[in-house]
Amino acid sequence: MARMNLTSRGIIAAAADIADRDGFDGVTVSSIARDLGVQPASLYGHVKDRAAVLDGIHELALDELADRIAAAVAGRAGRDALIGLAEAHRSYAADFPGRWHALQLPATPEVAGSPAAARVASLTLAMLRGYPLQGNDLVHATRMLAATINGYITLERAGSFGHRSPGSDESWQHTLNALDAVLRQWSTRPDDEHDRGTEHHRGTEQGRNGAGE
């Protein structure tokens, strides 16, 4: 790629590909420049530094994950939507391991406040509103969902479930069934002013890391 064709978007995309191929630690200014066929100094007119590149990968991953969630939950509600959202996360982790790694890192304020993070938050909350949840219960349910989905995927990808039967696919289905049962039986309570005041915080919190905090 010639220098004149460099863009911040293209640099971030190249960095994300490196993360998927070589691991997240393999993303450096030098490795990106090498893949793009330019000198490292050429990148600094488009990205500030490596930290900015990593933020860019995080935001790109959120945006791509949001697209995948939107397609998976379209026209669905309740259990079907829950399964769609969870499977979107699991398939994204399998297809893009480096980008998934980015989603597990603490989000900077810039990433947490990005449109991509807001999209993931909105889609997740829309799915949860198919259950008897309101107010702060949505916060608690979001955290439970995040811990369960991200925790399962992290352990699965680390090979923690490969030592005995039954297989992890079967356990995954049981996990989703258990999540659905808990959400359906969630005890409800009237909303109050404090609960309504948490809406902005809830959206920001959920969007940072996909289903994770």
Backbone as a ProteinNet text record, in pm:
[ID]
protein_1_A
[PRIMARY]
MARMNLTSRGIIAAAADIADRDGFDGVTVSSIARDLGVQPASLYGHVKDRAAVLDGIHELALDELADRIAAAVAGRAGRDALIGLAEAHRSYAADFPGRWHALQLPATPEVAGSPAAARVASLTLAMLRGYPLQGNDLVHATRMLAATINGYITLERAGSFGHRSPGSDESWQHTLNALDAVLRQWSTRPDDEHDRGTEHHRGTEQGRNGAGE
[TERTIARY]
84.8	0	88.5	64.3	141.7	104.5	199.4	176.5	55.4	34	-75.6	-211.2	-216.5	-342.6	-366.1	-273.2	-289.8	-404.3	-485.1	-590.5	-590.5	-646.1	-653.6	-737.3	-845.4	-930	-852.1	-774.6	-696.4	-588.5	-528.3	-425	-485.1	-600.4	-666.5	-706.9	-758.1	-797.4	-676.6	-564.2	-442.8	-396.4	-405	-365.9	-455.2	-584.9	-678	-645.8	-609	-571.4	-446.2	-351.4	-230.4	-266	-355.4	-396.9	-458.5	-541.1	-603.7	-501.2	-403.8	-304.9	-192.4	-140	-18.6	-40	-161.2	-187.2	-181.9	-248.7	-262.2	-127.3	-36	95.6	178.1	136.5	207.8	176.3	81.4	43.4	140.2	228.4	320.9	320	371.1	380.7	465.7	572.2	660.2	590.5	515.2	448.1	338.7	269.7	166.3	230.7	337.6	406.2	457.8	510.9	562.3	451.1	336.1	224.4	172.6	179.2	129.3	234.8	358.3	464.1	510.4	509.8	553.1	651.4	709.7	796.7	712.3	757	679.3	643.9	735.3	707.9	587.5	556.5	443.3	310.1	304.1	177.2	138.6	236.3	207.9	130.5	117.1	30	-116.7	-145.1	-282.7	-325.4	-230.5	-259.9	-155.5	-197.2	-108	4.2	-32.2	65.9	2.4	76.4	24.7	-101.9	-107	-226.6	-349.8	-334.1	-446.2	-487.1	-389.6	-420.6	-499.9	-457.8	-528.1	-670.4	-688.4	-823.9	-904.3	-839.3	-908	-952.5	-867.4	-906.2	-1025.5	-1022	-1132	-1262.3	-1257	-1377.9	-1425.1	-1330.5	-1366.9	-1435.1	-1379.5	-1437.9	-1579	-1600.4	-1734.9	-1832.5	-1788.1	-1875.5	-1909.6	-1810.2	-1834.4	-1921.5	-1896.7	-1979.3	-2123.4	-2143.2	-2278.9	-2350.2	-2279.4	-2339.2	-2382.5	-2296.6	-2326.1	-2443.2	-2447.5	-2559.2	-2689.4	-2686.5	-2807.8	-2866	-2780.2	-2828	-2881.4	-2818.3	-2855.7	-2985.8	-3020.1	-3140.7	-3257.5	-3237.1	-3343.4	-3467.3	-3581.7	-3707.1	-3723	-3633	-3638.5	-3667.7	-3713.1	-3738.2	-3717.8	-3698.3	-3685.3	-3568.8	-3594.8	-3489.3	-3419.1	-3494.9	-3433.8	-3336.9	-3375	-3286.4	-3163.1	-3182	-3069	-2968.9	-3018.2	-2929.8	-2858.6	-2932.4	-2870.7	-2758	-2781.5	-2678.7	-2557	-2581	-2469.9	-2389.6	-2458.6	-2389.1	-2310.8	-2361.5	-2287.7	-2153	-2153.1	-2027.4	-1933.8	-1987.6	-1902.8	-1842.6	-1923.1	-1871.6	-1770.9	-1793.7	-1698.2	-1563.2	-1566.4	-1441.7	-1366	-1439.2	-1375.2	-1319.7	-1392.7	-1352.2	-1242	-1242.9	-1149.3	-1086.1	-996.5	-943.2	-868.7	-796.7	-724.9	-817.7	-919.3	-1017.5	-1097	-1125.9	-1194.4	-1108.9	-979.3	-889	-902.1	-912.6	-927.8	-1052.8	-1158.1	-1283.5	-1273.4	-1174.7	-1159	-1073.6	-1018.1	-935.2	-1020.7	-976.1	-1051	-1064.1	-1183.5	-1207.9	-1164.7	-1098.1	-1066.1	-1193.9	-1193.2	-1312.8	-1356.8	-1259.8	-1294	-1369.2	-1323	-1390.3	-1526	-1530.6	-1656.4	-1763.2	-1722.7	-1818.6	-1841.3	-1790.4	-1799.3	-1936.8	-1975.5	-2101.2	-2105.7	-1990.5	-1987.9	-2026.6	-1973.5	-2009.4	-2156.9	-2208.8	-2350.6	-2438.4	-2394.8	-2472.9	-2483	-2370	-2371.8	-2460.2	-2450.1	-2532.2	-2679.7	-2716	-2856.4	-2913	-2837.3	-2883	-2898.1	-2804.6	-2811	-2930.5	-2951.1	-3064.4	-3196.8	-3202.8	-3325.6	-3357.8	-3255.2	-3277.2	-3326.2	-3263.7	-3301.3	-3441.1	-3488.2	-3622.8	-3730.9	-3691	-3784.5	-3813.3	-3747.2	-3768.2	-3829.5	-3881.1	-3944.8	-3841.7	-3774.7	-3668.3	-3695.6	-3661.3	-3673.3	-3576.5	-3549	-3465.1	-3329.8	-3287.3	-3156.2	-3144.5	-3258.2	-3251.4	-3185.4	-3200.7	-3133.5	-2981.6	-2935.5	-2791.9	-2741.9	-2813	-2770.8	-2773.5	-2877.5	-2888.5	-2779.2	-2747.2	-2640	-2507.4	-2479.7	-2354	-2349.7	-2461	-2466.9	-2443.8	-2509.5	-2494	-2349.1	-2289.2	-2150.4	-2056.4	-2071.1	-1982.2	-1996.5	-2118.3	-2142.2	-2091.7	-2131.1	-2091.7	-1941.1	-1886.7	-1743.3	-1661	-1706.8	-1634.1	-1630.2	-1744.4	-1748.8	-1656.8	-1668.2	-1587.6	-1438.5	-1401.6	-1261.4	-1207.1	-1282.2	-1238.6	-1235	-1334.4	-1337.9	-1217.6	-1186.6	-1075.9	-940.5	-935.8	-812.6	-795.8	-893.6	-885.8	-927.4	-994.6	-1028.6	-1136.2	-1211	-1320.3	-1287.3	-1161.9	-1127	-1079.2	-1090.9	-1030.2	-1129.1	-1257.3	-1354.9	-1483.2	-1564.8	-1695.3	-1800.1	-1913.9	-1950	-1873.8	-1888.4	-1814.2	-1864.4	-1785.6	-1819	-1943.5	-1973.4	-2095.2	-2219.4	-2219.4	-2334.2	-2344.9	-2232.3	-2234.3	-2277.8	-2238.7	-2279.6	-2431.1	-2493.1	-2638.9	-2705	-2651.1	-2705.4	-2688.1	-2577	-2552.5	-2654.7	-2681.8	-2780.4	-2920.5	-2952.7	-3083.2	-3095.9	-2986.9	-2989.5	-3004.3	-2934.8	-2949.2	-3093	-3151.4	-3289.8	-3383.6	-3363.4	-3450	-3438.1	-3317.2	-3297.3	-3363.2	-3345.9	-3403.3	-3555.8	-3612.5	-3759.2	-3820.3	-3746.8	-3800.7	-3753.7	-3692.2	-3639.7	-3753.3	-3732.4	-3835.2	-3837.6	-3956.5	-3970.5	-4004.9	-3979.5	-4018	-4044.4	-4124.8	-4156.2	-4030.8	-4031.9	-3922.7	-3928.4	-3814.8	-3814.8	-3718.8	-3711.7	-3631.6	-3483.9	-3438	-3297.2	-3268.5	-3359.8	-3341.3	-3335.5	-3426.9	-3429.2	-3302.1	-3244.2	-3122.2	-3000.1	-3011.7	-2897.4	-2892.5	-2988.5	-2997.3	-2871.9	-2824.1	-2705.6	-2584.7	-2568.3	-2455.5	-2463.9	-2585	-2603.2	-2560.3	-2600.8	-2566.6	-2417.2	-2351.8	-2207.8	-2135.8	-2178.4	-2113.2	-2120.9	-2238.2	-2255.6	-2178	-2168.5	-2110.9	-1960.8	-1891.6	-1747	-1682.7	-1731.4	-1664.1	-1758.5	-1853.1	-1950.4	-2035.6	-2038.8	-2117.6	-2040.8	-1919.2	-1838.2	-1822.9	-1776.4	-1751	-1602.2
-118.6	0	123.7	216.2	338.8	429.8	513.7	601.7	690.7	737.2	828.7	765.1	633	563.7	532.1	567.7	539.1	620.5	553.8	619.9	559.6	631.1	576.2	448.9	447.6	328	208	230.8	121.8	72	163.4	125	40.7	81.2	4.6	-133.1	-139.9	-269.6	-361.4	-306.9	-387.3	-433.9	-346.2	-382.9	-493.2	-485.5	-588.6	-723	-721.1	-845.9	-905.7	-820.9	-869.3	-931.4	-866.4	-919.8	-1057.8	-1076.5	-1206.9	-1311.6	-1270.9	-1364.5	-1396.3	-1293.1	-1308.4	-1290.4	-1257.2	-1228.6	-1079.8	-1039.2	-896.5	-831.2	-904.4	-848	-825.3	-887.5	-869.5	-740.1	-664.3	-536.8	-428.8	-386.9	-277.1	-185.3	-66.7	26	-35.8	-103.3	-165.2	-276.8	-361.4	-472.7	-422.2	-317.1	-259.8	-201.9	-125.7	-66	-173.8	-280.3	-388.8	-451.4	-476	-534.3	-440.1	-310.9	-213.3	-172.2	-215.9	-184.4	-40.4	18.6	157.6	166.4	281.7	306.9	338.5	296.7	325.8	472.8	560.7	704	748.7	674.4	711.9	701.1	617.1	593.6	708.2	782.2	881.4	1002.6	1016	1120.3	1082.5	956.3	905.6	850.8	800.3	751.6	808.8	839.4	907.2	816.7	693.5	601	463.2	367.9	231.7	227.2	305.6	306	346.7	442.8	484.8	373.7	298.5	185.2	79.2	49.2	-51.5	-6.4	121.4	174.2	156.6	179.9	164.2	21	-75.3	-216.4	-246.4	-195.6	-216.5	-162.3	-41.5	19.6	-53.4	-94.5	-172.2	-302.2	-370.1	-495.9	-475.3	-368.3	-338.3	-316.4	-244.2	-215.4	-343	-426.6	-553	-646.1	-649.5	-732	-683.4	-552.4	-497.5	-540.9	-539.6	-586.3	-732.1	-812.3	-955	-978.4	-904.1	-916.7	-875.5	-762.4	-712.1	-815.6	-879.7	-982	-1103.8	-1137.5	-1258.6	-1243.9	-1122.4	-1103.8	-1046.9	-1014.7	-952.9	-1041.9	-986.5	-1059.9	-1161.2	-1160.4	-1257.1	-1186.5	-1263.5	-1209.4	-1320.4	-1280.7	-1378.9	-1473.3	-1602.2	-1702.5	-1701	-1688.9	-1689.4	-1572.8	-1455.7	-1339.6	-1357.2	-1413.8	-1440.5	-1532.7	-1640	-1734.4	-1665.9	-1584.8	-1513.7	-1422.9	-1348.2	-1257.6	-1335.3	-1442.4	-1520.8	-1586.2	-1641.7	-1706.4	-1605	-1482.4	-1378.2	-1353.2	-1347.7	-1329.5	-1449.4	-1568	-1687.1	-1702.6	-1680.3	-1693.5	-1583.5	-1463.9	-1355.5	-1387.8	-1443.2	-1480.7	-1586.2	-1679.8	-1785	-1731.2	-1640.6	-1588.8	-1484.2	-1406.3	-1294.3	-1293.9	-1387.4	-1400.8	-1277.5	-1209.9	-1090.5	-975.8	-958.1	-852.5	-885.2	-1013.5	-1054.2	-1021.9	-1044.4	-1009.5	-861.4	-778.1	-634	-604.7	-680.3	-658.8	-694.7	-773	-813.6	-716	-615.8	-517.5	-403	-337.1	-221.2	-115.7	-63.2	37.7	175.2	248.7	387.4	470.4	589.7	675	699	709.6	733.1	614.4	493.8	374.4	357.2	376.5	359.4	456	573.5	672.6	672	571.6	567.9	521.8	556.4	506.2	353.7	290.1	143.8	83.3	138.9	90.3	112.6	226.7	255.6	157.1	114.9	17.9	-115.7	-164.3	-291.6	-280.3	-168.2	-147.7	-147.8	-76.6	-66.7	-202.5	-278.6	-410.9	-505.6	-499.2	-586.2	-551.6	-423.4	-381.4	-413.7	-400.4	-434.4	-582.3	-667.6	-810.2	-836.8	-773.9	-798.4	-748.5	-649	-598.1	-695	-802.5	-909	-998.2	-970.2	-1043.2	-947.6	-1000.7	-915.1	-837.7	-744.3	-667.4	-518.9	-442.9	-298.4	-234.5	-107.3	-33.8	-98.3	-101.3	-155.4	-304.5	-373.1	-514.7	-534.1	-436.8	-445.4	-438.5	-359.5	-352.6	-487.7	-544.1	-672.5	-782.6	-783.9	-885.6	-869.3	-744	-718	-772.8	-750.4	-798.9	-951.2	-1012.6	-1158.1	-1213.5	-1152.3	-1194.4	-1180	-1065.7	-1039.9	-1142.8	-1165.4	-1258.6	-1399.7	-1439.8	-1576.5	-1597.6	-1510.2	-1527.8	-1511.1	-1400.7	-1378.3	-1481.2	-1516.5	-1615.5	-1750.4	-1792.8	-1922.1	-1921.8	-1817.3	-1811	-1806.5	-1732.2	-1723	-1858.5	-1929.1	-2061.5	-2160.8	-2154.7	-2245.5	-2223.1	-2097.9	-2067.6	-2101.6	-2105.8	-2144.1	-2295.7	-2370.9	-2516	-2578.9	-2502.8	-2552.6	-2660	-2670.6	-2767.5	-2888.4	-2901.9	-3007	-3136.3	-3150.4	-3265.5	-3374.3	-3349	-3451.3	-3433	-3536.9	-3532.1	-3495.1	-3437.8	-3405.2	-3284.8	-3260	-3153	-3014.9	-2914.7	-2777.9	-2725.9	-2776	-2731.3	-2766.2	-2886.2	-2928.7	-2844.4	-2820.1	-2736.5	-2594.1	-2544	-2410	-2401	-2501.3	-2500.5	-2504.6	-2583.8	-2587.5	-2451.6	-2386.9	-2254.9	-2153.9	-2154.1	-2060.8	-2091.9	-2219.5	-2255.7	-2205.9	-2216.5	-2169.7	-2017.6	-1947.1	-1801.5	-1762.1	-1828.4	-1798.5	-1823.2	-1933.7	-1965.6	-1859.5	-1816.2	-1713.4	-1582.9	-1543.7	-1417.5	-1422.1	-1536.5	-1548.3	-1543.4	-1593.1	-1600.3	-1485.1	-1384.6	-1271.8	-1203.1	-1177.2	-1108.6	-961.5	-909.2	-770.7	-682.3	-554.6	-457.7	-325.7	-237.5	-110.7	-27.6	45.6	136.4	255.2	323.3	445.2	545.4	661.8	767.1	728.6	657.5	617.8	522.3	426.9	331.8	403.2	497.2	567.2	648.7	692.6	770.8	689.8	557.5	473.4	440.1	483.8	441.9	478.5	601.7	641.9	558.2	537	456.7	315.2	258.2	121.7	107.3	199.5	190.2	199.7	292.8	308.2	183.8	131.1	14.8	-105.5	-130.9	-249.2	-240.6	-122.1	-112.8	-123.6	-118.2	-110.4	-233.7	-349.7	-473.7	-577	-534.7	-629.7	-674	-802.5	-849.2	-838.7	-785.7	-780	-641	-634.4	-505.1	-475.6
0	0	0	-91.6	-98	17.4	52.3	165.8	143.7	18.8	-8.2	20.2	25.6	50.1	197.6	282.3	424.2	483	564.3	641.1	780.6	875	1010.6	1012	933.1	927	873.5	768.1	711	804.7	878.2	974.5	1086.6	1136.5	1243	1192.3	1070.1	1013.4	1000.4	955.5	944.6	1082.1	1180	1316.5	1371.8	1343.2	1389.7	1326.1	1198.4	1131.3	1194.7	1230	1297.6	1432.4	1506.4	1636.3	1621.5	1519	1496.6	1454.8	1377.3	1322.1	1419.7	1485.6	1565.4	1715.1	1755	1895	1921.6	2027.2	2055.6	2082.6	2145.7	2175.6	2049.3	1939.2	1813.3	1742.1	1795.1	1733.6	1779.8	1691	1716.9	1596.3	1615	1501.9	1391.5	1429.4	1329.6	1253.4	1324.9	1256.4	1163.2	1203.3	1116.5	991.3	1010.1	895.6	801.5	856.2	774	690.9	751.5	677.3	569.3	594.5	497.8	396.3	416.4	322.4	327.3	447.1	462.6	578.6	595.1	708.8	832.7	951.6	1073	1089.3	1052	1067.8	986.2	879.5	794.3	867.6	969.8	1038.6	1130.4	1177.4	1281.2	1231.7	1101.4	1050.2	1057.9	1095.4	1096.6	1232.3	1309.6	1444.9	1539.9	1661.7	1756.2	1803.2	1844	1898.8	1907.8	1965.4	1976.4	2060.3	2166.9	2251.3	2171.3	2082.4	1998.7	1903	1854.9	1767.3	1843.4	1965.9	2045.5	2076.4	2104.9	2122.3	1994.4	1882	1754.3	1730.3	1766	1753.1	1842.8	1964.8	2059.8	2002.2	1948.1	1893.5	1768.1	1683.2	1564.9	1605.1	1705.8	1751.8	1805.5	1879.9	1929.8	1814.6	1713.7	1600.3	1524.2	1501.7	1432	1515.3	1646	1733.6	1732.9	1733.1	1727.8	1600.4	1487.9	1362.6	1374.5	1435.2	1447.8	1543.3	1653.3	1747	1680.5	1609.6	1544.8	1449.6	1372.5	1279.4	1353.7	1466.3	1539.9	1616.8	1658.7	1741.2	1662.1	1536.9	1456.7	1452.7	1489.7	1487.2	1598.4	1695.2	1804.8	1936.3	2033.3	2167	2269	2394.8	2501.6	2480.6	2498.6	2490.8	2356	2247.5	2114.7	2097.7	2148.2	2138.4	2226.7	2344.7	2433.6	2366.2	2307.4	2239.9	2123.3	2047.7	1936.7	1982.7	2089.7	2141.6	2190.8	2264.7	2318.2	2206.6	2108.2	1997.2	1914.6	1905.2	1833.6	1900.7	2033.3	2105.8	2085.1	2097.2	2088.6	1949.2	1846.9	1710.9	1679	1731.6	1707	1770.3	1890.8	1957.7	1878.3	1818.4	1739.8	1608.7	1545.8	1415	1424.6	1532.1	1545.9	1685.6	1712.8	1849.4	1899.1	1811.2	1854.3	1887.6	1806	1833.3	1959.7	1978.4	2100.6	2222.7	2211.6	2321.9	2355	2253.3	2276.9	2358.4	2334.2	2406.2	2553.9	2590.1	2729.6	2810.3	2743.9	2812.8	2865.5	2972	3021.5	2912.1	2897.8	2794.6	2843.3	2757.2	2788.6	2781.3	2837.5	2827.6	2683.6	2593.1	2452.8	2393.8	2423	2372	2439	2571.2	2644.8	2596.6	2551.9	2505.6	2356.5	2287.7	2142	2094.9	1971.9	1914.9	1909.7	1887.6	1882.1	2016.2	2124.8	2258.1	2285.4	2241.5	2261.8	2186	2068.4	1990.4	2063.3	2114.3	2186.9	2309.8	2380.8	2500	2465.4	2360.3	2320.6	2281.4	2205.9	2163	2281.9	2375.5	2492.6	2579.9	2605	2687.3	2620	2488.9	2416.7	2433.6	2428.9	2449.9	2591.4	2690.2	2829.3	2861.5	2790.4	2816	2768.1	2704.4	2672.8	2792	2903.3	3028.4	3131.3	3243.5	3344.7	3426.9	3362.5	3426	3410.7	3514	3505.8	3603.9	3584.1	3676.5	3699.2	3824.7	3858.2	3830	3818.7	3783.8	3647.7	3558	3428.8	3445.3	3541.6	3569.5	3619.4	3717.1	3773.4	3667.2	3585.5	3481	3376.4	3343	3247.2	3298.5	3425.7	3483.1	3489.1	3523.9	3525.4	3385.4	3287.4	3148.8	3104.4	3137.9	3099.6	3160.3	3289.9	3358.9	3303.6	3274	3228	3086.3	2995.1	2855.1	2838.2	2889.3	2873.2	2949.3	3069.4	3146.6	3077.7	3023.9	2956	2834.9	2753.1	2631.3	2664.5	2766.5	2805.8	2849.1	2931.9	2976.8	2861.5	2775	2660.6	2570.3	2541.4	2451.7	2515	2646.7	2716.1	2723.9	2674.1	2676.4	2807.5	2891.3	3024.5	3023.4	2914.3	2909.1	2821.8	2783.3	2689	2750.7	2881.8	2948.4	2987.3	2967.2	3005.1	2924.7	2924.3	2859.5	2963.7	2918.7	2780.9	2727.7	2597.7	2533.7	2571.9	2536.6	2575.4	2505	2384.3	2315.5	2397.1	2452.7	2533.1	2660.3	2724.2	2844.9	2812.7	2696.7	2653.1	2642.6	2584.1	2572	2709.4	2799.6	2935.8	3004.3	2979.5	3038.2	2988.7	2858.9	2803.4	2855.5	2869.1	2925.7	3070	3145.3	3283.9	3290.2	3202.9	3197.5	3167	3069.2	3032.7	3150.1	3221	3334.6	3444	3472.7	3575.5	3534	3409.6	3362.6	3360.6	3325.5	3321	3460.4	3558.6	3694.4	3782.3	3721.7	3798.3	3872.7	4001.2	4079.3	4039.8	4016.7	3973.5	4092	4077.6	4179.3	4109.1	4169.3	4104.3	4080.5	3971	3940.2	4035.3	4051.6	4130.7	4068.1	4127.9	4067.2	4061.7	4163.9	4164.4	4049.9	4027.4	3919.5	3785.8	3764.6	3637.1	3616.7	3726.9	3717	3679	3679.9	3645.2	3497.5	3418.9	3279.1	3200.4	3218.1	3142.8	3183.7	3313.7	3361.3	3308.2	3306.4	3261.1	3116.6	3031.7	2891.3	2868.8	2936.9	2921.7	2968.9	3081.2	3140.7	3048.7	2991.1	2909.9	2779.9	2722.6	2590.3	2583.7	2694.2	2691.1	2632.9	2668.8	2636.7	2577.2	2497.9	2450.2	2565.2	2590.3	2703.5	2833.3	2828.5	2948.8	3002.7	3127.7	3190.9	3184.3
[MASK]
+++++++++++++++++++++++++++++++++++++++++++++++++++++++++++++++++++++++++++++++++++++++++++++++++++++++++++++++++++++++++++++++++++++++++++++++++++++++++++++++++++++++++++++++++++++++++++++++++++++++++++++++++++++

